[in-house]
Amino acid sequence: MCGICGFTGSEYNDENNLVIKKMSSKIKHRGPDGEGYYIDKNITLGFRRLSFLDLSQGADQPMFNEDKSLVIVFNGEIYNFLNLKEMLIKKGHTFNTTSDTEVILHLYEEYKEDLLSYLRGMFAFVIYDIKEKKIFAARDFFGIKPFYYTEIGGNFIFSSEIKAILEYPNFKKEVNNEALTNYLTFQCSVLEETFFKNVYKLLPGHYITIENINEIKKENIKIYKYFDIKFLEKDKNIDDFVKEIDEVIKDSIEHHKVSDVEIGSFLSSGVDSSLLAARFGGKKTFTVGFDYDNYNEIEYAKKLSKEKGLENYNKIITTDEYWKNISKIQYYMDEPLADPSAIALYFVSDIAKNYVKGVISGEGADEFFGGYNIYKEPLALRKIQIVPKTILVLIAKIFKKIPLHFKGKNYIIRASQSLNERFLGNAKIFTEEERNKILKTRGKIKISDITSPIYEKSKKYDQITQMQFLDIHLWLVSDILLKADKMSMAHSLEVRVPYLDKEVFNVARTIPSKFRVDKNNTKIAFRLSAKKYLPKEVAAKKKLGFPVPIKIWLKEDFYYKKIKTAFESEASKLFFNTKEILNLLEKHKNSKIDNSRKIWTIYVFLLWYEEYFIKE
C-alpha cells in the first residue's frame, strides 16, 4: 500500500527532482515508511511506502524487472500474488523479492495488458517501458484505489491524490462548475472530470496506454475498458446460494489476511462488518459513536467483540471534535463529499492507527447482495402501478402543486415516475430545478446525462438489479470507496474490503433478485449465510448506515450561526444565490422542514473551496 505520483518530461534536470519531491510530500500520509524516485530524460516517478508485505528494503519502489527495461509504481495489494508467482516461475521467470509488486512486472512481461485478468485485489499502478517509451496504467475492477491524471504542455501527470498534481508547475487551478452542479444532486463527485478542471479520474475497470511519451496530446492518451459489471442470474434454490456465499466469503477473507503486519476490523452494528469481524480471525475491532440516543453503536460492538473473544477499541466523537475536523477532512478528501459518515471514518481510522497498520471493512456488500432499503421500492410500488401511467402522472401533477405534506403524496409521485427519474442512487439531495434556483452559474450536464447511459446498459435486468447496477457505478465508487480510501490513508492506515473481490462478485451476480430483496427484507441470501456466525438479531438487523446527528445540530444557535456566516461569505456569493440558500437554513431552524442534507451539501463545498482556493 502506498501513494504514487509522476509525470513525463522532455529532459532530466534538477527541477524535475524538486517537483516530484514536492508532489510526493503532499501524499506522505499514504506512505510514511519510505519514499523512492526514478528520473530519466523521459519520465519522473515518485513513490510513498506503507509497509505491509516484504518489509525489507527489497520491496521498495519504483521497482524494476531483471534487465531494467520496465519500471513500476504501484498502490494496492494483489491477494493472489503467491499463486501467480508460482505460475510465472514455472514459465521461467525469476524473482528478487517476496512482494506482489514484482509479480505485476513479470505478468506484464508475459501477458502485456492482458495481465489485468489475472489479478485479484485492489490496485492503481503505472508501468513505464523504458525501451519502448510507453506507459501502461490501470485501476482495479471496482475502484477501490484512486488514480487521477491530467495533461499539461504535452506532459502526462498522475497521482493517487489530486493535491499532488496541484504541485506540478503551471497547473491552473480552476473549479469545474459541471462537477459542482451535479455534486448538489449526488452529494459527491460523479463525473469523470473532477472538481478541478482538466483533472480526470481513471474509471474503475479501465486502463491507459500512451505509446510515445515524447509526443503526448490528449488524443494520444488511450483509455480502454477491461472489466464490465454484468449480472447473470442462475436458477438454483436458495440453500445453494447460501452455501456459495459462505464459501466465497471464506475464500476472500483468507486472501485478504495475507500480510506481514497485524490487521484489525472496523465494527459497526451492521451485519456486514459484524460478519467480517466474526470470521476474520483478527483480535482487534474499532468503533465510534456520538453522544446522542440512536447515534451510538459502541455498546453493540463491545458486546459482539466480547462474545467473539475480540478486543474492541472505541471512541465517543464529541460534537465539537466533529465540527473542528470538517475542513481538514475536506482537504484529505481532494473533492467535496457531503456524506456525513465520512467524518466518522476519519475518527475510527484515527483510533485504529494506534494499534494496527490495516483493517478490514464491509464496503460493497450492500451493492453486491442488495442491502439498501430503497431496493424494496419497486416491490412496494407494484400495487399502485396497475393504474394506467397517464392517470398516475395526472394525479402526481396535482399532488405536487399541493404545498402540504400528507400520507401517500410521495408514494403517488414516485409511482408515476420511471426508475430513471426516481432513483439516482442512494443520495438525491437537490433536484435539477432546486439546484438551478440556488446556483449562479448552471452546468450543462443534466442528471439524465449521467444516469441514462448506465440504465441503458442495464435495461435487460429487473428494477432491483438496475438499482444495484447504478449504485455500483456511481454511489459505490464516488462516495463509499472514496471516503474509505481517503479517510484511512489520512491516518496511514490500509483498508481492505473482502466483499469487493471479483470472486465474491462472481457469486453475487448470479443470485436472483428474489433471493436478494423482498418486500420485507434485504440481502436475503447473504443474511442466511451470516446466521451461521452471528446472533440471529444481528444477521437480520435492518440497514442503518452510520447515523450522524446533523439534523439536530443545525437547529442549535451556535451551528446555525456558523453555517449562516459561511452562506453569507464572499466565497459563497461566487457560486450561490445567497437569498435562496439562507432560506433553506431558516426553514430548517424555524419549521418542521428538514433541509439538513441540502444545507450540509452546500456547506461542505464551501469548506472544500476554502481549503483549496483561499487558504492555498
C-alpha positions as CSV (number, residue, x, y, z in Angstrom):
1,M,0.0,0.0,0.0
2,C,1.3,3.4,-0.9
3,G,0.9,6.6,-2.8
4,I,2.2,7.1,-6.3
5,C,2.8,10.2,-8.5
6,G,4.8,11.1,-11.5
7,F,5.0,13.0,-14.8
8,T,6.6,12.7,-18.2
9,G,9.2,15.3,-19.3
10,S,11.4,16.1,-22.2
11,E,14.7,16.1,-20.3
12,Y,16.2,15.3,-16.9
13,N,17.1,18.3,-14.8
14,D,17.2,19.4,-11.2
15,E,13.8,21.0,-11.4
16,N,12.2,17.6,-12.1
17,N,13.8,16.3,-8.8
18,L,12.3,19.2,-6.9
19,V,8.9,18.9,-8.4
20,I,8.5,15.2,-7.8
21,K,9.6,15.6,-4.2
22,K,7.0,18.4,-3.7
23,M,4.3,16.2,-5.2
24,S,5.4,13.2,-3.1
25,S,5.4,15.3,0.1
26,K,1.7,16.1,-0.4
27,I,0.9,12.4,-0.2
28,K,3.3,11.4,2.6
29,H,0.3,10.3,4.7
30,R,-0.3,7.5,2.2
31,G,3.2,6.1,2.8
32,P,5.2,7.3,5.8
33,D,7.5,4.2,5.9
34,G,9.7,5.2,2.9
35,E,10.0,7.0,-0.4
36,G,11.6,6.4,-3.7
37,Y,12.1,8.0,-7.1
38,Y,13.1,7.2,-10.7
39,I,14.1,10.0,-13.0
40,D,15.4,9.8,-16.6
41,K,15.1,12.1,-19.6
42,N,11.6,11.0,-20.4
43,I,9.8,10.3,-17.1
44,T,9.8,11.1,-13.4
45,L,8.2,8.7,-10.9
46,G,7.6,9.1,-7.2
47,F,6.5,6.6,-4.5
48,R,5.5,6.6,-0.8
49,R,5.5,3.3,1.0
50,L,3.3,1.9,3.7
51,S,4.9,-1.4,4.5
52,F,2.6,-4.5,4.5
53,L,4.4,-7.2,2.6
54,D,8.1,-7.9,2.3
55,L,9.2,-5.4,5.0
56,S,12.8,-5.5,3.8
57,Q,14.1,-2.8,1.6
58,G,14.0,-5.2,-1.4
59,A,10.3,-4.3,-2.0
60,D,11.0,-0.6,-2.4
61,Q,9.6,1.2,-5.4
62,P,10.0,2.3,-8.1
63,M,10.8,-1.3,-8.9
64,F,12.5,-2.8,-12.0
65,N,12.4,-6.1,-13.8
66,E,15.6,-8.1,-14.2
67,D,17.0,-6.2,-17.2
68,K,15.7,-2.9,-16.0
69,S,13.7,-2.4,-19.2
70,L,10.5,-1.9,-17.1
71,V,9.8,0.2,-14.0
72,I,6.6,0.3,-11.9
73,V,5.0,2.4,-9.2
74,F,2.1,0.5,-7.6
75,N,-0.5,1.4,-5.0
76,G,-2.6,-1.5,-3.6
77,E,-2.5,-5.2,-2.8
78,I,-2.6,-8.3,-5.0
79,Y,-4.2,-11.0,-3.0
80,N,-3.4,-13.9,-5.3
81,F,0.2,-12.9,-6.0
82,L,1.6,-16.1,-4.5
83,N,-0.3,-18.3,-6.9
84,L,0.6,-16.0,-9.8
85,K,4.2,-16.1,-8.7
86,E,4.3,-19.9,-8.7
87,M,2.7,-19.9,-12.2
88,L,5.3,-17.4,-13.5
89,I,8.2,-19.3,-12.0
90,K,7.1,-22.4,-14.0
91,K,7.2,-20.2,-17.1
92,G,10.8,-19.4,-16.4
93,H,10.6,-16.1,-14.5
94,T,12.9,-15.4,-11.6
95,F,12.2,-13.1,-8.6
96,N,14.3,-11.0,-6.4
97,T,11.7,-10.0,-3.8
98,T,8.7,-11.6,-2.0
99,S,6.5,-8.6,-2.9
100,D,3.3,-8.5,-5.0
101,T,4.7,-5.5,-7.0
102,E,7.3,-7.7,-8.7
103,V,4.6,-10.2,-9.7
104,I,2.8,-7.4,-11.7
105,L,6.0,-6.6,-13.6
106,H,6.5,-10.2,-14.6
107,L,2.9,-10.6,-15.6
108,Y,3.3,-7.6,-17.9
109,E,6.4,-9.2,-19.4
110,E,4.3,-12.4,-20.1
111,Y,0.9,-11.0,-21.0
112,K,1.2,-7.2,-21.6
113,E,-2.2,-5.5,-21.0
114,D,-3.9,-8.9,-20.6
115,L,-2.2,-9.2,-17.2
116,L,-5.2,-7.5,-15.6
117,S,-7.5,-10.6,-16.0
118,Y,-5.1,-12.5,-13.7
119,L,-5.2,-10.1,-10.8
120,R,-7.3,-10.4,-7.7
121,G,-7.1,-7.3,-5.5
122,M,-7.1,-3.6,-5.3
123,F,-4.7,-1.6,-7.4
124,A,-3.7,1.5,-9.3
125,F,-0.3,1.4,-11.0
126,V,1.9,2.8,-13.8
127,I,4.4,0.7,-15.7
128,Y,6.9,2.5,-17.9
129,D,8.5,0.6,-20.7
130,I,11.9,2.3,-20.9
131,K,12.9,0.9,-24.3
132,E,9.6,1.5,-26.0
133,K,8.9,4.8,-24.2
134,K,5.4,3.5,-23.4
135,I,3.1,4.0,-20.4
136,F,0.6,1.4,-19.2
137,A,-1.6,2.5,-16.2
138,A,-4.5,0.7,-14.7
139,R,-7.1,0.9,-11.9
140,D,-8.8,-2.0,-10.2
141,F,-12.2,-3.6,-11.1
142,F,-14.4,-1.7,-8.7
143,G,-12.4,1.5,-8.0
144,I,-11.1,0.7,-4.5
145,K,-7.8,2.6,-5.2
146,P,-7.9,6.1,-6.8
147,F,-6.0,7.2,-9.9
148,Y,-6.0,10.9,-11.1
149,Y,-4.4,12.3,-14.2
150,T,-4.1,15.4,-16.4
151,E,-2.1,16.6,-19.4
152,I,-0.2,19.9,-19.3
153,G,2.0,21.2,-22.0
154,G,2.4,17.8,-23.7
155,N,3.2,16.0,-20.4
156,F,1.1,13.3,-18.6
157,I,0.8,13.9,-14.9
158,F,-0.7,11.4,-12.4
159,S,-1.1,10.7,-8.7
160,S,-3.0,8.8,-6.1
161,E,-4.4,12.1,-4.9
162,I,-5.2,15.4,-6.7
163,K,-3.3,17.5,-4.2
164,A,0.0,16.1,-5.6
165,I,-1.0,17.1,-9.1
166,L,-1.6,20.7,-8.0
167,E,2.1,20.9,-7.2
168,Y,3.0,20.5,-10.8
169,P,4.4,23.7,-12.4
170,N,2.0,25.8,-14.5
171,F,-1.1,23.8,-13.3
172,K,-4.0,26.2,-13.5
173,K,-6.3,25.6,-10.6
174,E,-9.9,26.2,-11.5
175,V,-13.3,25.0,-10.1
176,N,-15.2,22.7,-12.5
177,N,-18.7,24.1,-12.5
178,E,-20.1,20.9,-14.0
179,A,-18.8,18.9,-11.1
180,L,-20.3,21.4,-8.6
181,T,-23.7,21.3,-10.4
182,N,-24.1,17.5,-10.2
183,Y,-22.5,17.3,-6.7
184,L,-25.5,19.2,-5.4
185,T,-27.7,16.3,-6.5
186,F,-25.4,13.3,-5.8
187,Q,-23.5,14.7,-2.7
188,C,-20.3,13.5,-4.3
189,S,-18.2,14.0,-7.5
190,V,-19.7,11.6,-10.1
191,L,-18.2,12.9,-13.3
192,E,-15.0,11.6,-14.9
193,E,-13.6,15.1,-14.8
194,T,-13.0,16.1,-11.2
195,F,-13.8,19.4,-9.3
196,F,-10.5,20.7,-10.7
197,K,-10.9,21.5,-14.4
198,N,-8.8,19.2,-16.7
199,V,-8.0,16.7,-13.9
200,Y,-9.7,13.3,-14.5
201,K,-10.3,10.1,-12.7
202,L,-9.3,6.8,-14.4
203,L,-12.6,4.9,-14.0
204,P,-12.8,1.5,-12.3
205,G,-12.0,-1.4,-14.6
206,H,-10.1,0.8,-17.1
207,Y,-6.5,1.2,-18.2
208,I,-4.5,3.8,-20.1
209,T,-1.8,3.4,-22.7
210,I,0.4,6.1,-24.1
211,E,2.6,4.8,-27.0
212,N,5.1,7.7,-27.3
213,I,5.5,9.8,-24.2
214,N,7.6,12.4,-26.1
215,E,4.6,13.4,-28.1
216,I,1.7,13.4,-25.6
217,K,-1.6,15.1,-26.5
218,K,-5.0,14.4,-25.0
219,E,-5.9,12.2,-28.0
220,N,-2.8,10.1,-27.5
221,I,-3.9,9.1,-24.0
222,K,-5.9,6.0,-25.0
223,I,-8.3,4.6,-22.4
224,Y,-9.7,1.1,-22.6
225,K,-12.3,-0.8,-20.5
226,Y,-11.1,-4.2,-19.4
227,F,-13.8,-5.2,-16.9
228,D,-17.6,-5.0,-17.1
229,I,-20.2,-5.3,-14.4
230,K,-22.7,-8.0,-15.5
231,F,-25.4,-9.8,-13.6
232,L,-26.2,-13.3,-14.7
233,E,-28.9,-14.9,-12.6
234,K,-28.8,-18.7,-12.1
235,D,-31.8,-21.0,-11.4
236,K,-30.9,-22.7,-8.2
237,N,-32.5,-23.0,-4.8
238,I,-31.6,-20.5,-2.1
239,D,-29.7,-23.1,0.0
240,D,-27.2,-23.5,-2.8
241,F,-26.7,-19.7,-3.0
242,V,-26.2,-19.5,0.8
243,K,-23.6,-22.2,0.6
244,E,-21.8,-20.5,-2.2
245,I,-21.8,-17.1,-0.4
246,D,-20.4,-18.8,2.7
247,E,-17.6,-20.4,0.8
248,V,-16.6,-17.5,-1.3
249,I,-16.5,-15.1,1.6
250,K,-14.3,-17.5,3.5
251,D,-12.0,-17.7,0.5
252,S,-11.9,-13.9,0.1
253,I,-11.1,-13.4,3.8
254,E,-8.3,-15.9,3.6
255,H,-6.8,-14.0,0.7
256,H,-7.2,-10.6,2.4
257,K,-5.4,-12.0,5.5
258,V,-2.1,-12.2,3.7
259,S,0.2,-9.7,5.4
260,D,3.4,-9.3,7.4
261,V,1.7,-6.9,9.9
262,E,-1.4,-7.1,12.1
263,I,-4.8,-6.4,10.7
264,G,-7.9,-5.5,12.7
265,S,-11.6,-4.8,11.8
266,F,-13.9,-1.8,11.6
267,L,-17.1,-2.8,13.5
268,S,-20.5,-1.1,13.5
269,S,-23.8,-2.6,14.4
270,G,-24.5,-3.8,10.9
271,V,-24.4,-7.4,9.6
272,D,-21.6,-6.7,7.0
273,S,-18.8,-5.5,9.4
274,S,-20.1,-7.9,12.1
275,L,-19.7,-10.9,9.8
276,L,-16.2,-10.0,8.8
277,A,-15.1,-9.3,12.4
278,A,-16.6,-12.7,13.5
279,R,-14.9,-14.7,10.6
280,F,-11.7,-12.8,10.0
281,G,-9.6,-14.1,12.9
282,G,-8.0,-10.7,13.8
283,K,-8.0,-9.8,17.5
284,K,-8.9,-6.1,17.4
285,T,-12.1,-4.2,16.4
286,F,-12.6,-0.4,16.2
287,T,-15.9,1.5,16.7
288,V,-17.0,5.2,17.0
289,G,-20.3,6.8,18.0
290,F,-21.9,10.0,19.1
291,D,-23.2,11.0,22.5
292,Y,-26.9,11.0,21.3
293,D,-29.6,8.4,21.6
294,N,-29.8,6.3,18.4
295,Y,-26.5,7.7,17.2
296,N,-24.2,5.3,19.1
297,E,-23.2,1.7,18.1
298,I,-20.4,1.3,20.6
299,E,-22.3,-0.9,23.2
300,Y,-23.3,-3.3,20.4
301,A,-19.7,-3.5,19.1
302,K,-18.4,-4.1,22.6
303,K,-20.9,-6.9,23.2
304,L,-20.2,-8.7,19.9
305,S,-16.5,-8.3,20.3
306,K,-16.7,-9.9,23.8
307,E,-18.8,-12.8,22.5
308,K,-16.2,-13.5,19.8
309,G,-13.2,-13.1,22.0
310,L,-12.1,-9.8,20.4
311,E,-10.7,-6.6,21.9
312,N,-12.9,-3.5,21.0
313,Y,-11.4,-0.1,20.9
314,N,-13.9,2.7,20.7
315,K,-14.5,6.4,21.0
316,I,-17.3,8.8,21.5
317,I,-17.0,11.6,19.0
318,T,-17.9,14.9,20.6
319,T,-19.9,17.5,18.6
320,D,-17.0,19.9,19.0
321,E,-14.5,17.4,17.6
322,Y,-16.7,16.7,14.6
323,W,-17.1,20.3,13.6
324,K,-13.4,21.2,14.2
325,N,-12.3,18.5,11.8
326,I,-14.6,19.0,8.9
327,S,-12.3,21.4,7.0
328,K,-9.3,19.1,7.5
329,I,-11.3,16.2,6.2
330,Q,-12.3,18.0,3.0
331,Y,-8.6,18.7,2.4
332,Y,-7.8,15.0,2.7
333,M,-10.8,14.1,0.5
334,D,-9.5,16.1,-2.5
335,E,-13.0,16.7,-3.7
336,P,-16.0,17.7,-1.6
337,L,-18.0,14.9,-0.2
338,A,-21.2,15.7,1.7
339,D,-21.6,12.2,3.2
340,P,-21.6,13.0,7.0
341,S,-20.4,9.5,7.8
342,A,-17.0,10.3,6.2
343,I,-16.0,12.1,9.3
344,A,-16.8,9.1,11.4
345,L,-14.5,7.0,9.2
346,Y,-11.8,9.6,9.8
347,F,-12.1,9.2,13.6
348,V,-12.3,5.4,13.6
349,S,-9.2,5.3,11.4
350,D,-7.5,7.6,13.9
351,I,-8.2,5.0,16.6
352,A,-7.1,2.0,14.6
353,K,-3.8,3.5,13.5
354,N,-2.6,3.3,17.1
355,Y,-2.9,-0.5,17.2
356,V,-2.7,-1.9,13.7
357,K,-1.4,-0.9,10.2
358,G,-4.5,-2.2,8.4
359,V,-8.2,-3.1,8.9
360,I,-10.8,-5.0,7.0
361,S,-14.1,-3.2,6.3
362,G,-17.6,-4.1,5.0
363,E,-17.9,-1.9,1.9
364,G,-19.6,-3.4,-1.1
365,A,-21.9,-6.0,0.5
366,D,-25.0,-3.8,0.1
367,E,-24.3,-3.1,-3.6
368,F,-23.5,-6.7,-4.5
369,F,-26.1,-8.5,-2.4
370,G,-29.0,-6.0,-2.4
371,G,-28.7,-4.3,1.1
372,Y,-30.2,-0.9,0.8
373,N,-33.8,-0.4,1.9
374,I,-34.6,1.6,-1.1
375,Y,-34.2,-1.6,-3.2
376,K,-37.6,-2.7,-1.8
377,E,-39.3,0.2,-3.5
378,P,-40.1,-1.5,-6.9
379,L,-42.0,-4.1,-5.0
380,A,-43.8,-1.6,-2.9
381,L,-44.9,0.4,-6.0
382,R,-46.3,-2.6,-7.9
383,K,-49.8,-2.3,-6.4
384,I,-50.4,1.2,-7.5
385,Q,-48.7,0.8,-10.8
386,I,-51.5,-1.3,-12.1
387,V,-53.2,2.1,-12.6
388,P,-52.6,3.4,-16.1
389,K,-49.4,5.6,-16.2
390,T,-51.3,8.6,-17.7
391,I,-53.7,8.7,-14.7
392,L,-50.8,8.3,-12.2
393,V,-48.9,11.2,-13.9
394,L,-52.0,13.4,-13.8
395,I,-52.6,12.7,-10.0
396,A,-48.9,13.2,-9.3
397,K,-49.0,16.7,-11.0
398,I,-52.0,17.7,-8.8
399,F,-50.2,16.4,-5.7
400,K,-47.0,18.3,-6.5
401,K,-48.9,21.6,-6.5
402,I,-50.3,21.0,-3.0
403,P,-47.7,22.6,-0.6
404,L,-48.7,20.4,2.3
405,H,-47.0,17.1,3.1
406,F,-49.5,14.3,3.6
407,K,-49.5,10.5,3.8
408,G,-49.3,8.9,0.3
409,K,-48.2,12.0,-1.5
410,N,-44.6,10.9,-2.1
411,Y,-45.8,7.4,-2.9
412,I,-48.0,8.5,-5.7
413,I,-45.4,10.9,-7.1
414,R,-42.7,8.2,-7.2
415,A,-45.1,5.6,-8.6
416,S,-45.8,8.0,-11.5
417,Q,-42.1,8.2,-12.4
418,S,-39.8,5.9,-14.4
419,L,-37.0,4.3,-12.5
420,N,-34.5,6.6,-14.2
421,E,-36.5,9.6,-12.8
422,R,-37.0,8.5,-9.3
423,F,-33.8,6.6,-8.4
424,L,-30.4,8.4,-8.9
425,G,-28.6,6.3,-6.3
426,N,-28.6,6.4,-2.5
427,A,-28.2,10.1,-2.4
428,K,-30.6,12.6,-4.1
429,I,-30.1,16.0,-2.4
430,F,-31.2,18.7,-4.9
431,T,-33.4,18.2,-7.9
432,E,-32.4,19.9,-11.1
433,E,-35.0,22.6,-10.5
434,E,-33.8,23.2,-7.0
435,R,-30.1,23.4,-7.8
436,N,-30.7,25.7,-10.7
437,K,-32.5,28.0,-8.3
438,I,-29.6,28.3,-5.9
439,L,-26.7,28.3,-8.4
440,K,-25.4,31.5,-10.0
441,T,-24.0,29.5,-13.0
442,R,-25.6,26.2,-14.1
443,G,-23.6,23.4,-15.6
444,K,-24.7,21.9,-18.9
445,I,-24.6,18.3,-17.9
446,K,-28.0,17.1,-16.7
447,I,-28.7,14.3,-14.2
448,S,-30.1,12.1,-17.0
449,D,-26.8,12.6,-19.0
450,I,-25.1,10.7,-16.1
451,T,-27.7,8.1,-15.2
452,S,-29.4,7.3,-18.6
453,P,-26.3,5.6,-20.2
454,I,-26.0,3.4,-17.1
455,Y,-29.6,2.5,-17.1
456,E,-29.4,1.8,-20.8
457,K,-26.7,-0.8,-20.2
458,S,-28.8,-2.5,-17.5
459,K,-32.2,-2.3,-19.2
460,K,-32.5,-6.1,-19.6
461,Y,-32.4,-6.5,-15.8
462,D,-35.3,-6.2,-13.3
463,Q,-35.6,-2.9,-11.5
464,I,-33.9,-4.1,-8.3
465,T,-30.9,-5.2,-10.2
466,Q,-30.9,-2.0,-12.2
467,M,-30.7,0.0,-9.0
468,Q,-27.8,-2.1,-7.8
469,F,-26.1,-1.6,-11.2
470,L,-26.4,2.1,-10.9
471,D,-25.1,2.2,-7.3
472,I,-22.1,0.1,-8.2
473,H,-21.2,2.6,-11.0
474,L,-21.9,5.8,-9.1
475,W,-22.5,5.6,-5.4
476,L,-20.0,2.9,-4.6
477,V,-17.0,4.4,-6.3
478,S,-17.8,8.1,-5.9
479,D,-18.9,8.0,-2.2
480,I,-18.3,4.8,-0.4
481,L,-14.9,3.9,-1.7
482,L,-13.7,7.5,-1.9
483,K,-14.2,8.1,1.8
484,A,-12.9,4.7,2.8
485,D,-9.6,5.3,0.9
486,K,-9.1,8.9,1.8
487,M,-10.1,8.8,5.4
488,S,-8.0,5.7,6.2
489,M,-5.0,7.0,4.2
490,A,-5.2,10.3,6.1
491,H,-4.0,8.2,9.1
492,S,-1.6,6.0,7.1
493,L,-4.0,3.0,7.6
494,E,-4.7,0.4,5.0
495,V,-8.3,-0.6,4.5
496,R,-9.1,-4.0,2.9
497,V,-12.6,-4.8,1.6
498,P,-13.2,-8.5,1.3
499,Y,-16.7,-8.2,-0.2
500,L,-15.3,-6.1,-3.1
501,D,-13.5,-9.1,-4.5
502,K,-14.1,-10.2,-8.1
503,E,-14.7,-13.8,-7.0
504,V,-17.3,-12.6,-4.5
505,F,-19.0,-10.6,-7.2
506,N,-19.0,-13.7,-9.5
507,V,-21.2,-15.4,-6.9
508,A,-23.3,-12.3,-6.0
509,R,-24.2,-11.6,-9.7
510,T,-25.8,-15.0,-10.1
511,I,-28.3,-14.6,-7.2
512,P,-31.8,-13.9,-8.4
513,S,-33.3,-10.7,-7.2
514,K,-36.0,-12.7,-5.3
515,F,-33.2,-14.0,-3.1
516,R,-31.7,-10.6,-2.6
517,V,-34.7,-8.4,-1.8
518,D,-38.4,-8.9,-1.0
519,K,-41.0,-6.5,0.4
520,N,-39.7,-7.0,4.0
521,N,-36.1,-7.9,3.7
522,T,-32.8,-7.0,2.1
523,K,-29.7,-9.2,1.4
524,I,-31.8,-12.3,2.0
525,A,-29.3,-15.0,0.9
526,F,-26.4,-13.1,2.5
527,R,-28.2,-12.8,5.8
528,L,-29.0,-16.5,5.8
529,S,-25.3,-17.2,5.4
530,A,-24.4,-14.7,8.2
531,K,-26.8,-16.5,10.7
532,K,-24.2,-19.3,10.9
533,Y,-21.7,-16.9,12.5
534,L,-23.8,-14.2,14.2
535,P,-26.7,-13.8,16.7
536,K,-30.0,-14.0,14.9
537,E,-30.9,-10.4,15.7
538,V,-27.6,-9.1,14.2
539,A,-27.9,-11.2,11.0
540,A,-31.5,-9.8,10.5
541,K,-30.8,-6.2,11.6
542,K,-32.2,-3.5,9.3
543,K,-29.8,-1.5,7.3
544,L,-28.9,1.7,9.2
545,G,-25.8,3.3,7.7
546,F,-23.7,5.4,10.1
547,P,-26.0,7.8,11.9
548,V,-24.8,11.4,12.3
549,P,-27.0,14.0,14.2
550,I,-26.6,16.8,11.5
551,K,-30.4,17.5,11.7
552,I,-30.2,18.2,15.4
553,W,-27.0,20.3,15.3
554,L,-28.3,22.6,12.6
555,K,-31.2,23.7,14.9
556,E,-28.8,24.8,17.6
557,D,-27.9,28.5,17.6
558,F,-24.1,28.0,17.6
559,Y,-24.1,25.8,14.4
560,Y,-26.9,27.7,12.7
561,K,-24.8,30.9,13.0
562,K,-21.7,29.1,11.8
563,I,-23.5,27.9,8.7
564,K,-25.1,31.3,8.2
565,T,-21.7,33.0,8.2
566,A,-20.4,30.6,5.6
567,F,-23.5,31.2,3.4
568,E,-23.1,35.0,3.6
569,S,-19.4,34.8,2.7
570,E,-17.8,36.3,-0.4
571,A,-16.8,32.8,-1.5
572,S,-20.4,31.7,-1.3
573,K,-21.5,34.6,-3.4
574,L,-19.3,33.4,-6.2
575,F,-21.4,30.3,-6.6
576,F,-24.7,30.6,-4.9
577,N,-27.7,32.9,-4.7
578,T,-27.4,34.0,-1.1
579,K,-31.1,34.6,-0.5
580,E,-32.1,31.1,-1.6
581,I,-29.6,29.2,0.5
582,L,-30.3,31.3,3.5
583,N,-33.9,30.5,3.1
584,L,-33.1,26.8,3.3
585,L,-31.3,27.4,6.5
586,E,-34.1,29.5,8.1
587,K,-36.8,26.9,7.2
588,H,-34.8,24.1,8.8
589,K,-34.2,26.0,12.0
590,N,-37.7,27.5,12.4
591,S,-40.0,24.9,11.0
592,K,-40.5,21.2,10.8
593,I,-39.0,21.0,7.3
594,D,-35.7,19.0,7.3
595,N,-33.2,20.7,5.0
596,S,-30.2,19.3,6.8
597,R,-28.8,17.3,3.9
598,K,-29.2,20.3,1.5
599,I,-27.6,22.7,3.9
600,W,-24.7,20.3,4.7
601,T,-24.0,19.7,1.0
602,I,-23.6,23.4,0.3
603,Y,-21.6,24.0,3.5
604,V,-19.1,21.1,2.7
605,F,-18.5,22.5,-0.7
606,L,-17.7,25.9,0.8
607,L,-15.3,24.4,3.3
608,W,-13.5,22.5,0.5
609,Y,-13.3,25.7,-1.6
610,E,-11.7,27.5,1.3
611,E,-9.1,24.7,1.8
612,Y,-8.0,24.6,-1.9
613,F,-8.7,28.1,-3.2
614,I,-8.5,30.5,-0.3
615,K,-6.0,29.0,2.2
616,E,-3.7,27.8,-0.6
